[in-house]
Amino acid sequence: MVSLYTSKSNNVITEAQESFDRVTLELYQSFMEGYVRRINEATFKVEIGGIRIGQAKYSRLAQINLKTHVLTFSKYAIENVPERGRRYLVLHELAHVKESTHNKRFWELVGRFEPDYRQVGRNLEIAFKRNVDNEETDKKAKRASSPVQGSPEQLKLFLGSLQSNYKVASSERKQVEELGSPEDDSLAALESADCLDEDLGE
């Protein structure tokens, strides 16, 4: 079923985009599973319960469940970011297996494998925010391109233009009725002027 705000063609595009997003997340997950495993083997050698890719935009770049040791990374924190920042993010989460809080020992663990973690972390934050902003900008541009699919203001303008067109058509119809019967020459002239597919060959 198609809602008021989308057309059938837009619905197909939305389904295609959702399918693309699922495939993209699966690729990210596959990549990150190997990536995290290699970094872990070279550094902390802790037990990992699994890797997940989420779409958090405002809360966290990544997190680890300390009971299950499942690491979840925001897609915005792993795509289009500096390699060193992605590596730092993995190191940060793996360090939580050995030390759950951000205390002195935790930062010593992270610093052992990434001495410049403060600056690398800041650069990663900037890239993360840029990724989120870019996606939001792209979404706004897509919504603005279709008056029916856009913002409530665009929908009001679209519906208002439909209403204006209806009023004009009603007014013209009323004028035709006031002019008289179809036998009247002025009515025939008005009707022929509005006819776009009139056969000119007669």
ChimeraX commands (.cxc) that place a marker at each C-alpha (Angstrom):
marker #1 position 0.00,0.00,0.00 radius 0.5
marker #1 position 1.32,3.44,-0.92 radius 0.5
marker #1 position 0.88,6.25,1.59 radius 0.5
marker #1 position -0.30,9.78,0.84 radius 0.5
marker #1 position 3.27,11.03,0.95 radius 0.5
marker #1 position 4.84,8.67,-1.60 radius 0.5
marker #1 position 4.12,7.60,-5.12 radius 0.5
marker #1 position 4.53,4.04,-6.38 radius 0.5
marker #1 position 7.79,4.95,-8.13 radius 0.5
marker #1 position 9.16,6.62,-4.98 radius 0.5
marker #1 position 8.14,3.54,-3.00 radius 0.5
marker #1 position 10.21,1.36,-5.34 radius 0.5
marker #1 position 13.17,3.71,-4.88 radius 0.5
marker #1 position 12.73,3.53,-1.09 radius 0.5
marker #1 position 12.66,-0.28,-1.16 radius 0.5
marker #1 position 15.75,-0.33,-3.39 radius 0.5
marker #1 position 17.54,2.08,-1.01 radius 0.5
marker #1 position 16.62,-0.07,2.01 radius 0.5
marker #1 position 17.94,-3.15,0.23 radius 0.5
marker #1 position 21.16,-1.27,-0.64 radius 0.5
marker #1 position 21.50,-0.14,2.99 radius 0.5
marker #1 position 21.10,-3.72,4.26 radius 0.5
marker #1 position 23.76,-4.98,1.85 radius 0.5
marker #1 position 26.06,-2.10,2.81 radius 0.5
marker #1 position 25.65,-2.86,6.53 radius 0.5
marker #1 position 26.36,-6.56,5.86 radius 0.5
marker #1 position 29.55,-5.61,4.01 radius 0.5
marker #1 position 30.62,-3.31,6.84 radius 0.5
marker #1 position 29.95,-6.07,9.34 radius 0.5
marker #1 position 31.95,-8.60,7.35 radius 0.5
marker #1 position 34.83,-6.14,7.02 radius 0.5
marker #1 position 34.76,-5.19,10.71 radius 0.5
marker #1 position 34.70,-8.81,11.90 radius 0.5
marker #1 position 38.06,-9.46,10.24 radius 0.5
marker #1 position 39.42,-6.03,11.09 radius 0.5
marker #1 position 38.60,-6.31,14.81 radius 0.5
marker #1 position 39.91,-9.88,14.96 radius 0.5
marker #1 position 43.28,-8.85,13.44 radius 0.5
marker #1 position 43.67,-5.86,15.77 radius 0.5
marker #1 position 42.68,-7.93,18.79 radius 0.5
marker #1 position 45.18,-10.68,17.92 radius 0.5
marker #1 position 47.94,-8.08,17.63 radius 0.5
marker #1 position 47.04,-6.20,20.82 radius 0.5
marker #1 position 44.78,-7.20,23.71 radius 0.5
marker #1 position 43.94,-10.81,22.81 radius 0.5
marker #1 position 40.58,-10.66,24.61 radius 0.5
marker #1 position 37.46,-12.72,24.03 radius 0.5
marker #1 position 35.06,-11.17,21.51 radius 0.5
marker #1 position 31.41,-12.24,21.46 radius 0.5
marker #1 position 30.56,-10.74,18.07 radius 0.5
marker #1 position 30.46,-7.64,15.92 radius 0.5
marker #1 position 27.41,-5.60,15.00 radius 0.5
marker #1 position 26.95,-2.51,12.86 radius 0.5
marker #1 position 24.38,0.04,13.98 radius 0.5
marker #1 position 23.24,3.43,12.75 radius 0.5
marker #1 position 23.63,5.54,15.89 radius 0.5
marker #1 position 24.02,9.19,14.92 radius 0.5
marker #1 position 23.94,11.09,18.16 radius 0.5
marker #1 position 24.79,8.78,21.04 radius 0.5
marker #1 position 27.90,6.67,20.51 radius 0.5
marker #1 position 30.45,5.89,17.87 radius 0.5
marker #1 position 30.78,2.37,19.30 radius 0.5
marker #1 position 30.00,0.37,22.40 radius 0.5
marker #1 position 30.72,-2.99,23.94 radius 0.5
marker #1 position 28.40,-5.16,25.97 radius 0.5
marker #1 position 30.65,-6.13,28.89 radius 0.5
marker #1 position 28.68,-9.33,29.60 radius 0.5
marker #1 position 28.58,-10.72,26.06 radius 0.5
marker #1 position 31.63,-8.89,24.65 radius 0.5
marker #1 position 29.63,-7.96,21.55 radius 0.5
marker #1 position 31.01,-4.80,19.94 radius 0.5
marker #1 position 28.61,-2.49,18.09 radius 0.5
marker #1 position 29.97,0.17,15.75 radius 0.5
marker #1 position 28.00,3.02,14.23 radius 0.5
marker #1 position 28.31,2.91,10.45 radius 0.5
marker #1 position 29.06,6.65,10.61 radius 0.5
marker #1 position 32.16,5.92,12.71 radius 0.5
marker #1 position 33.68,3.38,10.31 radius 0.5
marker #1 position 32.91,4.74,6.84 radius 0.5
marker #1 position 34.83,7.66,5.37 radius 0.5
marker #1 position 36.97,8.09,8.47 radius 0.5
marker #1 position 40.75,8.12,8.84 radius 0.5
marker #1 position 42.19,4.60,9.12 radius 0.5
marker #1 position 43.99,5.52,12.30 radius 0.5
marker #1 position 40.70,6.73,13.80 radius 0.5
marker #1 position 38.92,3.47,12.95 radius 0.5
marker #1 position 41.80,1.50,14.50 radius 0.5
marker #1 position 41.67,3.69,17.63 radius 0.5
marker #1 position 37.94,3.07,17.95 radius 0.5
marker #1 position 38.52,-0.70,17.93 radius 0.5
marker #1 position 41.37,-0.41,20.44 radius 0.5
marker #1 position 39.18,1.75,22.68 radius 0.5
marker #1 position 36.38,-0.83,22.74 radius 0.5
marker #1 position 38.73,-3.79,23.21 radius 0.5
marker #1 position 40.40,-2.00,26.15 radius 0.5
marker #1 position 37.00,-1.96,27.88 radius 0.5
marker #1 position 37.16,-5.76,28.18 radius 0.5
marker #1 position 40.20,-5.34,30.44 radius 0.5
marker #1 position 39.00,-2.13,32.15 radius 0.5
marker #1 position 35.33,-1.15,32.04 radius 0.5
marker #1 position 35.64,2.50,33.06 radius 0.5
marker #1 position 37.57,5.41,31.56 radius 0.5
marker #1 position 40.07,5.56,34.40 radius 0.5
marker #1 position 43.85,5.98,34.34 radius 0.5
marker #1 position 44.48,2.26,33.75 radius 0.5
marker #1 position 42.07,2.25,30.80 radius 0.5
marker #1 position 43.86,5.16,29.09 radius 0.5
marker #1 position 47.23,3.52,29.74 radius 0.5
marker #1 position 45.97,0.40,27.95 radius 0.5
marker #1 position 44.76,2.46,24.97 radius 0.5
marker #1 position 47.95,4.57,24.97 radius 0.5
marker #1 position 50.11,1.45,24.78 radius 0.5
marker #1 position 48.84,0.85,21.23 radius 0.5
marker #1 position 47.83,4.41,20.24 radius 0.5
marker #1 position 49.99,7.00,22.04 radius 0.5
marker #1 position 48.29,9.96,20.31 radius 0.5
marker #1 position 44.76,8.72,21.18 radius 0.5
marker #1 position 43.45,12.17,22.16 radius 0.5
marker #1 position 44.13,13.79,18.79 radius 0.5
marker #1 position 43.16,10.67,16.84 radius 0.5
marker #1 position 39.89,10.53,18.82 radius 0.5
marker #1 position 39.13,14.19,18.04 radius 0.5
marker #1 position 39.76,13.62,14.33 radius 0.5
marker #1 position 37.47,10.59,14.43 radius 0.5
marker #1 position 34.71,12.65,16.08 radius 0.5
marker #1 position 34.98,15.27,13.34 radius 0.5
marker #1 position 34.75,12.63,10.61 radius 0.5
marker #1 position 31.79,10.98,12.38 radius 0.5
marker #1 position 29.87,14.25,12.59 radius 0.5
marker #1 position 30.68,15.05,8.96 radius 0.5
marker #1 position 29.28,11.65,7.90 radius 0.5
marker #1 position 26.06,12.26,9.83 radius 0.5
marker #1 position 25.71,15.80,8.45 radius 0.5
marker #1 position 26.32,14.63,4.89 radius 0.5
marker #1 position 23.64,11.96,5.15 radius 0.5
marker #1 position 21.14,14.41,6.64 radius 0.5
marker #1 position 21.87,16.89,3.83 radius 0.5
marker #1 position 21.36,14.16,1.22 radius 0.5
marker #1 position 18.04,13.13,2.80 radius 0.5
marker #1 position 16.79,16.74,2.85 radius 0.5
marker #1 position 17.72,17.19,-0.81 radius 0.5
marker #1 position 15.82,14.02,-1.76 radius 0.5
marker #1 position 12.74,15.10,0.20 radius 0.5
marker #1 position 12.81,18.58,-1.34 radius 0.5
marker #1 position 12.95,17.19,-4.88 radius 0.5
marker #1 position 9.36,15.92,-4.69 radius 0.5
marker #1 position 6.52,18.19,-3.52 radius 0.5
marker #1 position 4.47,15.23,-2.31 radius 0.5
marker #1 position 7.35,13.52,-0.56 radius 0.5
marker #1 position 8.81,16.67,1.00 radius 0.5
marker #1 position 8.16,18.65,4.14 radius 0.5
marker #1 position 4.72,19.53,5.55 radius 0.5
marker #1 position 5.16,23.06,4.13 radius 0.5
marker #1 position 5.71,21.64,0.65 radius 0.5
marker #1 position 2.67,19.42,1.05 radius 0.5
marker #1 position 0.57,22.47,2.04 radius 0.5
marker #1 position 1.79,24.37,-1.04 radius 0.5
marker #1 position 1.03,21.41,-3.28 radius 0.5
marker #1 position -2.47,20.95,-1.82 radius 0.5
marker #1 position -3.04,24.72,-1.99 radius 0.5
marker #1 position -2.21,24.76,-5.70 radius 0.5
marker #1 position -4.64,21.89,-6.25 radius 0.5
marker #1 position -7.32,23.83,-4.40 radius 0.5
marker #1 position -6.61,26.97,-6.46 radius 0.5
marker #1 position -6.85,24.98,-9.68 radius 0.5
marker #1 position -10.16,23.53,-8.51 radius 0.5
marker #1 position -11.51,27.01,-7.71 radius 0.5
marker #1 position -10.48,28.33,-11.13 radius 0.5
marker #1 position -12.10,25.35,-12.87 radius 0.5
marker #1 position -15.28,25.81,-10.81 radius 0.5
marker #1 position -15.37,29.52,-11.66 radius 0.5
marker #1 position -14.96,28.80,-15.39 radius 0.5
marker #1 position -17.69,26.17,-15.23 radius 0.5
marker #1 position -19.99,28.69,-13.53 radius 0.5
marker #1 position -19.25,31.26,-16.26 radius 0.5
marker #1 position -20.12,28.71,-18.94 radius 0.5
marker #1 position -23.40,27.93,-17.20 radius 0.5
marker #1 position -24.24,31.63,-16.92 radius 0.5
marker #1 position -23.57,32.21,-20.64 radius 0.5
marker #1 position -26.46,30.01,-21.64 radius 0.5
marker #1 position -27.23,26.80,-23.46 radius 0.5
marker #1 position -24.79,24.97,-25.80 radius 0.5
marker #1 position -26.67,26.40,-28.82 radius 0.5
marker #1 position -25.47,29.85,-27.80 radius 0.5
marker #1 position -22.57,31.02,-30.06 radius 0.5
marker #1 position -20.56,32.54,-27.17 radius 0.5
marker #1 position -20.70,29.24,-25.27 radius 0.5
marker #1 position -19.55,27.29,-28.34 radius 0.5
marker #1 position -16.66,29.72,-28.82 radius 0.5
marker #1 position -15.64,29.33,-25.16 radius 0.5
marker #1 position -15.77,25.54,-25.37 radius 0.5
marker #1 position -13.74,25.36,-28.59 radius 0.5
marker #1 position -11.08,27.69,-27.15 radius 0.5
marker #1 position -10.50,25.27,-24.25 radius 0.5
marker #1 position -10.35,22.17,-26.45 radius 0.5
marker #1 position -6.75,21.14,-27.11 radius 0.5
marker #1 position -7.42,18.05,-29.19 radius 0.5
marker #1 position -9.93,19.61,-31.58 radius 0.5
marker #1 position -9.81,18.12,-35.06 radius 0.5
marker #1 position -8.57,20.98,-37.25 radius 0.5
marker #1 position -9.03,19.01,-40.45 radius 0.5
marker #1 position -12.79,19.53,-40.72 radius 0.5
marker link #1:1,2 radius 0.2
marker link #1:2,3 radius 0.2
marker link #1:3,4 radius 0.2
marker link #1:4,5 radius 0.2
marker link #1:5,6 radius 0.2
marker link #1:6,7 radius 0.2
marker link #1:7,8 radius 0.2
marker link #1:8,9 radius 0.2
marker link #1:9,10 radius 0.2
marker link #1:10,11 radius 0.2
marker link #1:11,12 radius 0.2
marker link #1:12,13 radius 0.2
marker link #1:13,14 radius 0.2
marker link #1:14,15 radius 0.2
marker link #1:15,16 radius 0.2
marker link #1:16,17 radius 0.2
marker link #1:17,18 radius 0.2
marker link #1:18,19 radius 0.2
marker link #1:19,20 radius 0.2
marker link #1:20,21 radius 0.2
marker link #1:21,22 radius 0.2
marker link #1:22,23 radius 0.2
marker link #1:23,24 radius 0.2
marker link #1:24,25 radius 0.2
marker link #1:25,26 radius 0.2
marker link #1:26,27 radius 0.2
marker link #1:27,28 radius 0.2
marker link #1:28,29 radius 0.2
marker link #1:29,30 radius 0.2
marker link #1:30,31 radius 0.2
marker link #1:31,32 radius 0.2
marker link #1:32,33 radius 0.2
marker link #1:33,34 radius 0.2
marker link #1:34,35 radius 0.2
marker link #1:35,36 radius 0.2
marker link #1:36,37 radius 0.2
marker link #1:37,38 radius 0.2
marker link #1:38,39 radius 0.2
marker link #1:39,40 radius 0.2
marker link #1:40,41 radius 0.2
marker link #1:41,42 radius 0.2
marker link #1:42,43 radius 0.2
marker link #1:43,44 radius 0.2
marker link #1:44,45 radius 0.2
marker link #1:45,46 radius 0.2
marker link #1:46,47 radius 0.2
marker link #1:47,48 radius 0.2
marker link #1:48,49 radius 0.2
marker link #1:49,50 radius 0.2
marker link #1:50,51 radius 0.2
marker link #1:51,52 radius 0.2
marker link #1:52,53 radius 0.2
marker link #1:53,54 radius 0.2
marker link #1:54,55 radius 0.2
marker link #1:55,56 radius 0.2
marker link #1:56,57 radius 0.2
marker link #1:57,58 radius 0.2
marker link #1:58,59 radius 0.2
marker link #1:59,60 radius 0.2
marker link #1:60,61 radius 0.2
marker link #1:61,62 radius 0.2
marker link #1:62,63 radius 0.2
marker link #1:63,64 radius 0.2
marker link #1:64,65 radius 0.2
marker link #1:65,66 radius 0.2
marker link #1:66,67 radius 0.2
marker link #1:67,68 radius 0.2
marker link #1:68,69 radius 0.2
marker link #1:69,70 radius 0.2
marker link #1:70,71 radius 0.2
marker link #1:71,72 radius 0.2
marker link #1:72,73 radius 0.2
marker link #1:73,74 radius 0.2
marker link #1:74,75 radius 0.2
marker link #1:75,76 radius 0.2
marker link #1:76,77 radius 0.2
marker link #1:77,78 radius 0.2
marker link #1:78,79 radius 0.2
marker link #1:79,80 radius 0.2
marker link #1:80,81 radius 0.2
marker link #1:81,82 radius 0.2
marker link #1:82,83 radius 0.2
marker link #1:83,84 radius 0.2
marker link #1:84,85 radius 0.2
marker link #1:85,86 radius 0.2
marker link #1:86,87 radius 0.2
marker link #1:87,88 radius 0.2
marker link #1:88,89 radius 0.2
marker link #1:89,90 radius 0.2
marker link #1:90,91 radius 0.2
marker link #1:91,92 radius 0.2
marker link #1:92,93 radius 0.2
marker link #1:93,94 radius 0.2
marker link #1:94,95 radius 0.2
marker link #1:95,96 radius 0.2
marker link #1:96,97 radius 0.2
marker link #1:97,98 radius 0.2
marker link #1:98,99 radius 0.2
marker link #1:99,100 radius 0.2
marker link #1:100,101 radius 0.2
marker link #1:101,102 radius 0.2
marker link #1:102,103 radius 0.2
marker link #1:103,104 radius 0.2
marker link #1:104,105 radius 0.2
marker link #1:105,106 radius 0.2
marker link #1:106,107 radius 0.2
marker link #1:107,108 radius 0.2
marker link #1:108,109 radius 0.2
marker link #1:109,110 radius 0.2
marker link #1:110,111 radius 0.2
marker link #1:111,112 radius 0.2
marker link #1:112,113 radius 0.2
marker link #1:113,114 radius 0.2
marker link #1:114,115 radius 0.2
marker link #1:115,116 radius 0.2
marker link #1:116,117 radius 0.2
marker link #1:117,118 radius 0.2
marker link #1:118,119 radius 0.2
marker link #1:119,120 radius 0.2
marker link #1:120,121 radius 0.2
marker link #1:121,122 radius 0.2
marker link #1:122,123 radius 0.2
marker link #1:123,124 radius 0.2
marker link #1:124,125 radius 0.2
marker link #1:125,126 radius 0.2
marker link #1:126,127 radius 0.2
marker link #1:127,128 radius 0.2
marker link #1:128,129 radius 0.2
marker link #1:129,130 radius 0.2
marker link #1:130,131 radius 0.2
marker link #1:131,132 radius 0.2
marker link #1:132,133 radius 0.2
marker link #1:133,134 radius 0.2
marker link #1:134,135 radius 0.2
marker link #1:135,136 radius 0.2
marker link #1:136,137 radius 0.2
marker link #1:137,138 radius 0.2
marker link #1:138,139 radius 0.2
marker link #1:139,140 radius 0.2
marker link #1:140,141 radius 0.2
marker link #1:141,142 radius 0.2
marker link #1:142,143 radius 0.2
marker link #1:143,144 radius 0.2
marker link #1:144,145 radius 0.2
marker link #1:145,146 radius 0.2
marker link #1:146,147 radius 0.2
marker link #1:147,148 radius 0.2
marker link #1:148,149 radius 0.2
marker link #1:149,150 radius 0.2
marker link #1:150,151 radius 0.2
marker link #1:151,152 radius 0.2
marker link #1:152,153 radius 0.2
marker link #1:153,154 radius 0.2
marker link #1:154,155 radius 0.2
marker link #1:155,156 radius 0.2
marker link #1:156,157 radius 0.2
marker link #1:157,158 radius 0.2
marker link #1:158,159 radius 0.2
marker link #1:159,160 radius 0.2
marker link #1:160,161 radius 0.2
marker link #1:161,162 radius 0.2
marker link #1:162,163 radius 0.2
marker link #1:163,164 radius 0.2
marker link #1:164,165 radius 0.2
marker link #1:165,166 radius 0.2
marker link #1:166,167 radius 0.2
marker link #1:167,168 radius 0.2
marker link #1:168,169 radius 0.2
marker link #1:169,170 radius 0.2
marker link #1:170,171 radius 0.2
marker link #1:171,172 radius 0.2
marker link #1:172,173 radius 0.2
marker link #1:173,174 radius 0.2
marker link #1:174,175 radius 0.2
marker link #1:175,176 radius 0.2
marker link #1:176,177 radius 0.2
marker link #1:177,178 radius 0.2
marker link #1:178,179 radius 0.2
marker link #1:179,180 radius 0.2
marker link #1:180,181 radius 0.2
marker link #1:181,182 radius 0.2
marker link #1:182,183 radius 0.2
marker link #1:183,184 radius 0.2
marker link #1:184,185 radius 0.2
marker link #1:185,186 radius 0.2
marker link #1:186,187 radius 0.2
marker link #1:187,188 radius 0.2
marker link #1:188,189 radius 0.2
marker link #1:189,190 radius 0.2
marker link #1:190,191 radius 0.2
marker link #1:191,192 radius 0.2
marker link #1:192,193 radius 0.2
marker link #1:193,194 radius 0.2
marker link #1:194,195 radius 0.2
marker link #1:195,196 radius 0.2
marker link #1:196,197 radius 0.2
marker link #1:197,198 radius 0.2
marker link #1:198,199 radius 0.2
marker link #1:199,200 radius 0.2
marker link #1:200,201 radius 0.2
marker link #1:201,202 radius 0.2
view
